[in-house]
Amino acid sequence: MKSYNRSDRISQQIKRELSEIIQRNEIKDDRLGGLVSITDVRVSNDIRNVKVFFSVYGEESQKVGTLAALEHSASFLRGELCRRLRIKFAPELTFVLDDSLEKGDKIIELLDKIKRDEA
């Protein structure tokens, strides 16, 4: 049975809290657009650095705007995470646009096209 360390538990909590903050529109930034989803969170062992992977379902301009909005709101998000998780140090947040969901959609679309051509 796999044992979970503190950074694994914290990463799941951060993912849940950031998703909730975005869903409740607590970030007051017009650049935040499209359907935003936190896909993964990776926390360093000392919990000082966090990489947040997110996906945006929408146009390219919405993706760029969402990245800018999240980076601009990083200090607010750090404070919220500190308060909600009751941790001593606010971790540095790095946001990374994750396009794996779109790549998956393209692969499914190509497979469907191949299937239709064979029929």
Steps between C-alpha positions, in 0.01 A plus 500: 500500500637839401557747780425863428735769620406849605571660161258255330223591742572871465496477119152345506377769741650777287336357188163490675532852645620662176219331307250634750643853487479503120154342491362758745646788295704628794765622257370832375675515163328540163780309327394179674295338226374174364453186704799480736599174663790425734641177355797436729695651787859408580645606833867497594599296805548813710159633381654834400448462125185390323446438129136533403397344170175634359294453189276752327229388264466791263684712248873570506440857620308365800789267586754782489267727699437234762873440546556875542209525746627211711854636507367844594288346779782282639548707817125492574494124438806445722330683785176308453682168497689592817178596674293204380763231549641650819860471388782722626656596169320606187644293215626662181251421223604429142222457245539273198247472219414132451373416151481123550117504500494668159757255367279217623199651321701522177608137529142386556389709202768341279407151617134568424597624154705185434210286618254678267736460201533126560126442518 
